[in-house]
Amino acid sequence: MASIDHKFPKVDKEKCTGCGTCVSVCPQNVFELKDGKSHVARPEDCVECMSCVENCPVGAIKLVEPK
């Protein structure tokens, strides 16, 4: 179970180009491409490694606190 301070990836659909880099670099298989854009399919599996944030060529991904 996620801790209280656990952050989750969020994709800015306006910025996302659907290149699939996040899908390729995520070691936990958190992302999927859906309708030509990145989709956070398994947020609970995120280990906050920042690979998606650091490798997204358009800066469309950030880690956020759950609402």
C-alpha positions in Angstrom: 0.0 0.0 0.0 1.2 3.5 -0.8 2.5 5.7 2.0 0.9 9.0 2.7 3.7 11.0 1.0 3.8 8.7 -2.1 3.6 10.6 -5.3 2.1 9.4 -8.6 2.9 10.3 -12.2 0.5 12.6 -14.0 0.6 13.2 -17.7 -0.3 16.6 -19.3 -2.4 15.4 -22.2 -1.9 18.8 -23.9 1.9 18.4 -24.0 2.0 14.6 -24.6 3.0 13.6 -28.1 2.4 9.9 -27.6 6.0 9.1 -28.4 6.0 6.2 -25.9 9.3 7.0 -24.2 7.6 6.8 -20.8 6.3 3.3 -21.6 9.8 2.2 -22.6 11.8 3.7 -19.7 9.4 2.8 -16.8 10.8 -0.1 -14.9 7.4 -0.8 -13.2 5.3 -0.8 -16.4 3.1 2.0 -15.1 2.3 3.6 -18.5 0.4 2.5 -21.5 -0.4 4.4 -24.8 -4.1 5.0 -25.1 -5.8 7.0 -27.9 -2.3 8.2 -29.0 -1.3 9.6 -25.6 0.4 8.3 -22.5 -1.9 7.0 -19.9 -1.0 6.1 -16.3 -2.5 2.6 -16.2 -1.0 1.4 -12.9 -0.2 4.4 -10.6 0.0 2.2 -7.5 3.1 0.5 -9.1 5.1 3.7 -9.4 8.3 3.6 -7.3 9.1 7.3 -7.9 12.3 6.6 -9.8 11.8 9.7 -12.0 12.7 7.9 -15.2 9.5 9.0 -16.9 9.9 12.7 -15.8 13.6 12.8 -16.8 13.1 11.1 -20.2 9.9 12.7 -21.5 11.2 14.8 -24.4 8.4 17.4 -24.0 8.1 17.6 -20.2 4.6 16.2 -20.1 5.0 14.1 -16.9 5.4 15.1 -13.3 5.0 13.4 -10.0 2.1 14.7 -7.9 0.6 14.0 -4.5 -2.7 12.1 -4.6 -5.8 14.2 -4.2 
